[in-house]
């Protein structure tokens, strides 16, 4: 005699397998993968070569773009019985309402998770050959995956409850706005937002980040599902309480959910030689050190023997001391330009800019507007000359022409005086051209 329990499980498995292969579920997985990968591909030069940037971009795309998509697809799936007018037939089935809802929602969320994992694999495979140090954070992977599963369940319940045929696209728009708006808030509560922008360049989540964030979003989804379909609906209080507790921890912790990455705190320096200052970067950018030295060779040669010229250039995240200057942000290439600066000339220009960037408040010049403008034009002339280019802001700059026309010895003396005041915000103290 056939065991009824085993027979029921076999039928459930058969039904689930059929649902996984038909309808909009497989298309949802494909749509999620493309929704995440297409924006990433367009910004490959910004993230490839850094695990932190890769995951920051992946997180934004999966939560802010794929999240509303999954909500809409699940909502459409949830309203399937309304459109087919099979509600009464479904209610007469021997399986419980909770089982029916779970079985109907599972194909969508599983395919959504599969689409995300495909995008994740492609992004990680594209990044792995070009990273200098560190490793991906699987805590963020778990939270993104948990969020997609959670918003899928919530969207399904909305589809079951609301009979309006346009509820799916409307839900997608509402989800997009709801996930994007908290990013503009100045409150610790913004970290409750699953689409909260994170900067993992030089930072990693705390060890308990994943379970708490998954409990926050997953608890809400479980509470919604139980409140809709469970026979004992009061059980929804349990996951809701868990979600509230997790949310309280998140708000209380705030920005401390992320700590400094030890790998980013380690400094790697090039060898200094006669007339060649030392370059120091974090371990992530160490593979690009030879390209940086090559790009900055012109700047170094123009500052050779100049009194007060920096003897060391360091990553701006380490801060600068006396005798040091800040380096520009490193943007690496990929493919045939693996571990090479994408634009060496622009990198040199931006680093030269750090030498003349006074970072003065807007009202620091007082009434000396004419003098302040002469200082600005002088700063730009020095930056342009160091970078070996024409002035971008002041075409046909007379100040740049004067600097170029100086005898080499006089120019070195003048540059020494200029560099001695490069942090001054008082125009009268700066030697102008």
Backbone torsions as a table, in degrees:
resi	resn	phi	psi	omega
1	UNK	NA	135.6	-177.4
2	UNK	-71.5	134.2	177.9
3	UNK	-72.2	119.5	-177.5
4	UNK	-59.0	-36.1	-178.9
5	UNK	-66.2	-47.2	179.3
6	UNK	-65.1	-37.1	178.9
7	UNK	-64.1	-40.2	178.9
8	UNK	-66.0	-39.2	179.0
9	UNK	-67.7	-38.4	178.8
10	UNK	-63.7	-41.4	178.8
11	UNK	-66.0	-39.7	178.6
12	UNK	-63.8	-41.2	179.4
13	UNK	-65.2	-41.2	178.9
14	UNK	-63.1	-42.4	179.4
15	UNK	-65.1	-40.7	179.6
16	UNK	-65.7	-42.0	179.6
17	UNK	-62.2	-38.7	178.1
18	UNK	-66.7	-40.6	-180.0
19	UNK	-66.4	-32.1	-179.1
20	UNK	-69.0	-21.8	-174.8
21	UNK	-103.3	-2.4	-176.3
22	UNK	-134.6	175.9	178.0
23	UNK	72.2	-154.3	-175.5
24	UNK	-89.9	-4.8	-176.3
25	UNK	-58.9	-52.6	179.5
26	UNK	-62.3	-36.4	178.8
27	UNK	-66.2	-30.1	177.2
28	UNK	-64.5	-42.7	177.7
29	UNK	-60.4	-44.1	178.5
30	UNK	-64.3	-42.3	-179.2
31	UNK	-64.0	-39.8	179.0
32	UNK	-63.7	-45.7	-179.8
33	UNK	-59.8	-44.9	-179.4
34	UNK	-69.6	-38.2	-179.6
35	UNK	-62.3	-33.2	179.0
36	UNK	-83.1	-42.4	-172.0
37	UNK	-76.2	-37.5	-176.1
38	UNK	-61.0	-49.3	176.9
39	UNK	-63.2	-35.6	178.8
40	UNK	-64.9	-41.8	-178.2
41	UNK	-61.4	-37.5	179.9
42	UNK	-68.8	-16.5	-178.8
43	UNK	-118.4	25.6	-173.3
44	UNK	-55.4	-38.0	-177.9
45	UNK	-66.5	-17.3	-177.9
46	UNK	-87.6	-25.4	-174.3
47	UNK	-120.7	-25.0	-175.9
48	UNK	-70.8	125.8	-175.2
49	UNK	110.9	-3.2	179.3
50	UNK	-142.0	121.2	177.7
51	UNK	-62.8	-38.9	-178.9
52	UNK	-62.8	-48.8	179.6
53	UNK	-66.2	-37.7	178.6
54	UNK	-59.0	-48.0	-176.9
55	UNK	-74.5	-30.3	175.6
56	UNK	-63.5	-45.9	179.4
57	UNK	-68.4	-39.9	179.4
58	UNK	-64.1	-41.0	179.6
59	UNK	-63.6	-45.6	-179.5
60	UNK	-62.7	-44.1	-177.8
61	UNK	-68.1	-41.9	-176.7
62	UNK	-71.3	-37.5	-177.7
63	UNK	-82.0	-48.9	-172.7
64	UNK	-80.4	-29.2	-178.1
65	UNK	-105.3	-50.1	-178.9
66	UNK	-72.9	-31.6	-179.7
67	UNK	-57.1	-55.4	176.8
68	UNK	-59.8	-33.9	178.2
69	UNK	-63.3	-45.8	179.3
70	UNK	-65.0	-39.4	178.3
71	UNK	-60.7	-43.4	-179.7
72	UNK	-66.9	-43.5	-179.8
73	UNK	-64.1	-42.2	178.6
74	UNK	-66.6	-38.0	177.9
75	UNK	-62.7	-42.5	177.6
76	UNK	-63.4	-40.2	177.2
77	UNK	-64.2	-40.2	-179.8
78	UNK	-65.2	-29.7	-179.8
79	UNK	-90.1	10.8	-176.1
80	UNK	-61.8	-43.3	-178.4
81	UNK	-67.1	-33.2	175.7
82	UNK	-61.8	-47.2	-177.1
83	UNK	-67.6	-34.3	179.4
84	UNK	-85.3	-9.4	-178.0
85	UNK	58.0	45.0	178.2
86	UNK	-114.7	23.6	-178.4
87	UNK	-59.3	-46.6	-176.9
88	UNK	-66.9	-38.6	178.0
89	UNK	-63.7	-38.9	179.7
90	UNK	-66.7	-38.1	-179.2
91	UNK	-69.0	-19.4	-179.4
92	UNK	-89.4	-4.1	-179.8
93	UNK	-68.1	149.4	-176.2
94	UNK	-69.4	-23.2	-178.9
95	UNK	-74.0	151.6	-178.7
96	UNK	-68.1	162.1	-179.4
97	UNK	-63.2	-37.1	179.6
98	UNK	-66.1	-42.3	178.2
99	UNK	-63.3	-43.5	179.5
100	UNK	-61.3	-45.6	-179.1
101	UNK	-64.5	-42.5	-179.6
102	UNK	-64.7	-43.4	179.9
103	UNK	-64.6	-35.3	-178.7
104	UNK	-76.6	-32.2	-177.9
105	UNK	-84.5	-26.5	-174.4
106	UNK	-58.3	-44.8	-179.3
107	UNK	-57.1	-41.1	-179.3
108	UNK	-64.2	-50.1	-175.4
109	UNK	-69.3	-33.0	177.5
110	UNK	-68.2	-41.4	178.0
111	UNK	-69.4	-35.3	176.0
112	UNK	-62.5	-42.9	177.8
113	UNK	-63.7	-39.9	178.7
114	UNK	-63.7	-42.1	178.0
115	UNK	-61.6	-41.4	178.2
116	UNK	-64.0	-43.1	-178.8
117	UNK	-65.9	-34.5	175.3
118	UNK	-63.7	-47.2	178.0
119	UNK	-61.1	-40.3	178.7
120	UNK	-61.3	-46.5	-179.1
121	UNK	-62.2	-41.8	179.9
122	UNK	-65.0	-45.2	-179.3
123	UNK	-64.8	-42.0	179.7
124	UNK	-67.7	-39.9	178.8
125	UNK	-65.3	-33.2	179.2
126	UNK	-74.6	-24.5	-176.5
127	UNK	-91.9	-37.2	-170.9
128	UNK	-51.5	-42.8	-177.0
129	UNK	-70.6	-12.5	-170.2
130	UNK	-115.7	7.9	-179.2
131	UNK	-92.0	143.2	179.1
132	UNK	-88.1	-29.5	-177.4
133	UNK	-163.1	174.5	176.5
134	UNK	82.4	-175.2	-178.4
135	UNK	-153.8	160.7	179.2
136	UNK	-68.6	156.4	178.0
137	UNK	-98.4	111.2	-179.7
138	UNK	-79.3	-8.5	173.1
139	UNK	-64.7	-43.5	179.6
140	UNK	-69.0	-33.7	176.0
141	UNK	-61.3	-45.1	-179.1
142	UNK	-64.1	-40.1	-179.3
143	UNK	-69.5	-40.0	177.7
144	UNK	-64.3	-43.0	179.6
145	UNK	-65.0	-43.5	178.5
146	UNK	-63.1	-36.3	178.7
147	UNK	-66.7	-43.1	179.8
148	UNK	-62.8	-39.9	176.6
149	UNK	-64.7	-41.3	-177.1
150	UNK	-68.1	-47.0	-178.1
151	UNK	-68.6	-26.4	175.0
152	UNK	-65.8	-42.6	178.8
153	UNK	-66.7	-41.3	179.1
154	UNK	-64.6	-43.3	178.4
155	UNK	-61.9	-36.8	178.6
156	UNK	-63.0	-45.3	-179.9
157	UNK	-63.3	-40.3	177.2
158	UNK	-60.3	-41.3	178.4
159	UNK	-64.3	-34.4	178.1
160	UNK	-71.8	-33.2	-174.8
161	UNK	-87.0	-32.8	-175.6
162	UNK	-104.0	123.4	-175.9
163	UNK	-89.3	-4.3	-178.3
164	UNK	-66.0	129.2	-174.6
165	UNK	-68.3	-22.7	-179.2
166	UNK	-93.9	9.8	-175.7
167	UNK	-65.5	-31.4	-178.1
168	UNK	-63.2	-54.5	178.8
169	UNK	-65.0	-34.6	177.8
170	UNK	-64.3	-40.6	178.0
171	UNK	-63.6	-39.1	178.7
172	UNK	-61.7	-44.4	179.3
173	UNK	-64.1	-44.6	179.5
174	UNK	-62.6	-39.8	179.0
175	UNK	-65.5	-40.5	180.0
176	UNK	-63.2	-46.3	179.4
177	UNK	-65.6	-43.6	-178.7
178	UNK	-64.7	-31.9	179.4
179	UNK	-83.2	-28.8	-178.0
180	UNK	-84.1	-34.3	-174.5
181	UNK	-62.1	-43.4	-177.7
182	UNK	-60.0	-18.8	178.7
183	UNK	-64.9	-17.6	-179.2
184	UNK	-97.7	2.9	-180.0
185	UNK	-87.7	148.0	176.6
186	UNK	-108.5	73.3	-177.0
187	UNK	-153.8	150.6	177.3
188	UNK	-64.2	-19.9	179.4
189	UNK	-67.1	-15.4	-180.0
190	UNK	-65.0	-21.2	179.8
191	UNK	-75.2	-8.0	172.5
192	UNK	-75.6	-17.1	-177.9
193	UNK	-74.0	119.6	179.6
194	UNK	-61.9	-19.7	179.4
195	UNK	-100.6	15.5	178.6
196	UNK	-56.9	128.4	179.8
197	UNK	-66.1	131.3	-179.9
198	UNK	-122.4	144.8	177.6
199	UNK	-113.4	100.8	-177.8
200	UNK	-95.9	11.9	175.2
201	UNK	-77.5	98.7	-177.4
202	UNK	90.5	10.0	-179.8
203	UNK	-139.2	155.0	176.9
204	UNK	-137.7	150.9	178.0
205	UNK	-68.9	155.7	173.5
206	UNK	-66.3	162.0	-171.2
207	UNK	-64.2	-27.9	-177.3
208	UNK	-97.2	12.7	-177.6
209	UNK	-59.0	-49.5	-175.1
210	UNK	-63.1	-52.8	-177.9
211	UNK	-61.4	-35.2	-178.8
212	UNK	-71.9	-44.0	179.7
213	UNK	-68.5	-36.6	176.9
214	UNK	-67.3	-38.0	176.9
215	UNK	-64.5	-35.6	179.8
216	UNK	-64.4	-54.6	-178.4
217	UNK	-76.6	-40.8	-179.5
218	UNK	-66.7	-34.8	178.6
219	UNK	-64.0	-40.7	177.6
220	UNK	-63.3	-45.6	-178.9
221	UNK	-62.9	-44.1	179.9
222	UNK	-64.7	-38.6	178.9
223	UNK	-64.9	-41.4	178.9
224	UNK	-64.1	-43.8	-179.0
225	UNK	-65.6	-43.9	179.7
226	UNK	-67.1	-40.6	179.6
227	UNK	-63.5	-29.3	180.0
228	UNK	-84.3	-43.4	-166.6
229	UNK	-116.9	-16.1	-175.1
230	UNK	-72.5	147.9	177.0
231	UNK	-67.1	-40.4	175.9
232	UNK	-105.5	88.3	-171.5
233	UNK	-67.2	-20.4	179.5
234	UNK	-64.3	-16.8	177.7
235	UNK	-64.5	-16.8	178.2
236	UNK	-63.3	-18.5	-179.7
237	UNK	-65.0	-32.2	-176.4
238	UNK	-64.5	-57.0	177.8
239	UNK	-65.7	-28.9	177.5
240	UNK	-65.9	-41.5	177.3
241	UNK	-64.5	-39.4	177.5
242	UNK	-63.1	-41.0	179.6
243	UNK	-65.1	-42.4	179.5
244	UNK	-63.8	-41.3	179.0
245	UNK	-63.0	-43.7	179.0
246	UNK	-65.3	-40.7	178.1
247	UNK	-62.8	-37.1	177.4
248	UNK	-62.5	-41.3	178.2
249	UNK	-63.8	-41.7	-179.2
250	UNK	-63.0	-47.7	-178.9
251	UNK	-64.4	-40.3	-179.3
252	UNK	-65.8	-35.0	-177.9
253	UNK	-81.2	-41.2	177.0
254	UNK	60.5	-130.9	-176.2
255	UNK	-65.0	-18.1	179.1
256	UNK	-73.9	2.6	172.6
257	UNK	-64.3	-17.8	179.6
258	UNK	-121.9	139.2	179.2
259	UNK	-122.4	164.6	-179.3
260	UNK	-65.0	136.3	177.5
261	UNK	-77.8	121.8	-179.3
262	UNK	-56.4	-33.1	-178.9
263	UNK	-65.5	-35.0	-179.5
264	UNK	-74.8	-18.5	-178.1
265	UNK	-85.7	-10.3	179.3
266	UNK	-86.6	135.6	-176.0
267	UNK	-103.1	133.8	176.0
268	UNK	-119.1	128.5	-174.3
269	UNK	-121.4	149.8	173.9
270	UNK	-81.8	168.2	177.5
271	UNK	-83.2	130.4	178.3
272	UNK	-85.9	145.0	177.3
273	UNK	-132.8	-179.0	178.8
274	UNK	-60.0	119.6	179.7
275	UNK	76.0	4.7	-179.2
276	UNK	-121.3	106.0	178.9
277	UNK	-63.9	162.1	178.2
278	UNK	-83.8	142.9	176.8
279	UNK	-114.7	128.2	-178.0
280	UNK	-125.6	128.2	-179.4
281	UNK	-133.3	173.1	174.1
282	UNK	-78.8	168.0	-174.0
283	UNK	-63.2	-26.4	179.0
284	UNK	-62.9	-37.6	-175.3
285	UNK	-95.0	4.8	-178.0
286	UNK	-56.8	-37.8	-179.8
287	UNK	-62.9	-17.5	-176.3
288	UNK	-95.7	-0.4	-177.4
289	UNK	-53.2	-46.0	179.1
290	UNK	-60.7	-38.2	179.1
291	UNK	-69.0	-35.9	178.3
292	UNK	-65.5	-44.1	179.2
293	UNK	-60.9	-40.9	179.2
294	UNK	-66.3	-41.8	-178.8
295	UNK	-66.7	-34.1	-175.6
296	UNK	-93.2	3.7	-177.1
297	UNK	-58.7	-39.3	179.7
298	UNK	-65.6	-41.4	178.1
299	UNK	-62.7	-44.5	-178.6
300	UNK	-63.4	-41.1	-177.9
301	UNK	-66.7	-35.9	180.0
302	UNK	-72.4	-23.5	179.4
303	UNK	-98.5	2.0	-179.2
304	UNK	-62.5	131.6	179.5
305	UNK	69.4	11.2	175.5
306	UNK	-83.0	125.9	179.8
307	UNK	-59.9	131.8	177.2
308	UNK	81.9	4.4	178.2
309	UNK	-66.7	144.7	-178.6
310	UNK	-58.0	138.5	176.0
311	UNK	-96.9	-9.1	178.8
312	UNK	-151.1	140.0	176.8
313	UNK	-115.5	126.8	-173.2
314	UNK	-126.3	156.2	173.8
315	UNK	-55.2	131.2	-174.9
316	UNK	-59.5	-24.2	-179.6
317	UNK	-70.1	-18.1	177.6
318	UNK	-86.2	-13.2	-175.4
319	UNK	79.6	159.9	-178.6
320	UNK	-118.0	147.9	176.9
321	UNK	-115.1	-176.7	177.4
322	UNK	-60.0	136.0	179.8
323	UNK	82.3	7.3	-179.5
324	UNK	-122.1	157.9	175.6
325	UNK	-134.9	155.4	-177.2
326	UNK	-86.6	141.9	175.7
327	UNK	-87.2	155.4	174.9
328	UNK	-72.5	161.7	176.2
329	UNK	-65.6	137.7	-177.2
330	UNK	-87.1	125.8	172.1
331	UNK	-118.3	114.5	-174.9
332	UNK	-97.1	153.1	175.2
333	UNK	-88.3	-176.3	-179.7
334	UNK	-148.2	176.6	-177.9
335	UNK	63.7	-123.2	-179.0
336	UNK	-70.4	-15.5	179.4
337	UNK	-106.0	31.7	-177.5
338	UNK	-53.4	130.8	177.7
339	UNK	52.3	40.3	173.2
340	UNK	-126.9	148.8	176.7
341	UNK	-63.1	135.0	-178.8
342	UNK	-68.5	-31.2	-180.0
343	UNK	-145.3	85.1	-177.0
344	UNK	-57.0	-39.4	-179.0
345	UNK	-64.3	-43.3	178.7
346	UNK	-65.4	-35.9	178.1
347	UNK	-62.2	-44.2	178.1
348	UNK	-64.1	-39.8	179.9
349	UNK	-64.1	-42.9	-179.9
350	UNK	-68.2	-35.4	177.5
351	UNK	-69.0	-38.5	175.4
352	UNK	-62.9	-34.9	178.2
353	UNK	-62.3	-35.7	179.7
354	UNK	-64.9	-22.9	178.5
355	UNK	-73.6	-25.8	-176.5
356	UNK	-114.2	1.8	-178.9
357	UNK	-77.2	107.9	-175.9
358	UNK	-83.1	-21.3	178.1
359	UNK	52.6	51.2	-178.3
360	UNK	-93.0	145.8	175.3
361	UNK	-63.1	157.4	-173.9
362	UNK	-61.3	-32.7	-175.6
363	UNK	-98.3	14.2	-174.8
364	UNK	-72.9	-20.3	-176.6
365	UNK	-84.4	-12.1	179.1
366	UNK	60.0	-128.6	-177.5
367	UNK	-93.4	-1.7	-175.0
368	UNK	-86.9	59.4	-176.9
369	UNK	-66.1	-39.3	-179.2
370	UNK	-65.2	-44.4	177.4
371	UNK	-64.3	-39.7	-179.6
372	UNK	-62.4	-38.8	179.1
373	UNK	-67.2	-37.4	177.4
374	UNK	-64.6	-36.8	176.8
375	UNK	-65.5	-43.6	178.9
376	UNK	-60.6	-42.5	-179.7
377	UNK	-69.1	-34.3	176.9
378	UNK	-68.0	-44.9	178.1
379	UNK	-57.9	-44.1	-179.2
380	UNK	-66.1	-37.2	178.7
381	UNK	-64.0	-42.5	179.3
382	UNK	-64.4	-45.2	179.6
383	UNK	-60.8	-45.0	-178.9
384	UNK	-63.5	-42.2	-179.3
385	UNK	-66.4	-41.9	179.0
386	UNK	-63.8	-37.8	-178.5
387	UNK	-81.4	-8.7	-179.9
388	UNK	68.9	41.5	-178.5
389	UNK	-140.9	167.2	174.2
390	UNK	-75.2	160.1	180.0
391	UNK	-65.8	130.4	178.8
392	UNK	-80.3	-41.3	-173.8
393	UNK	-87.8	-27.3	-176.9
394	UNK	-128.4	82.6	179.6
395	UNK	-56.3	143.9	-178.6
396	UNK	55.2	43.1	-177.2
397	UNK	-64.5	122.6	176.6
398	UNK	-68.3	-31.8	-179.6
399	UNK	-66.4	-40.3	177.8
400	UNK	-67.2	-38.8	178.5
401	UNK	-63.0	-40.1	178.3
402	UNK	-64.5	-40.0	-179.8
403	UNK	-65.9	-41.7	179.3
404	UNK	-66.4	-32.9	-176.2
405	UNK	-78.7	-12.2	-179.2
406	UNK	-65.2	143.0	169.0
407	UNK	-59.2	149.2	-173.7
408	UNK	-57.4	-43.9	-178.8
409	UNK	-64.6	-43.4	179.5
410	UNK	-65.8	-37.2	-179.5
411	UNK	-65.6	-38.9	178.6
412	UNK	-63.5	-41.3	178.9
413	UNK	-64.1	-46.1	-179.0
414	UNK	-63.9	-42.1	178.9
415	UNK	-62.7	-35.0	176.9
416	UNK	-62.4	-42.8	177.1
417	UNK	-65.1	-40.4	-179.3
418	UNK	-64.3	-47.2	-178.2
419	UNK	-64.8	-27.6	178.6
420	UNK	-67.3	-20.7	-177.9
421	UNK	-116.9	18.0	-173.1
422	UNK	-69.0	-11.9	175.5
423	UNK	-103.2	2.3	-176.7
424	UNK	-80.5	140.0	176.4
425	UNK	-107.8	12.2	177.5
426	UNK	-103.5	109.5	-174.5
427	UNK	-54.8	-35.8	-176.3
428	UNK	-67.4	-17.7	-178.8
429	UNK	-87.6	-14.0	-174.3
430	UNK	-93.7	127.7	175.6
431	UNK	-72.8	119.7	-176.1
432	UNK	-104.4	160.0	-179.6
433	UNK	-89.6	NA	NA
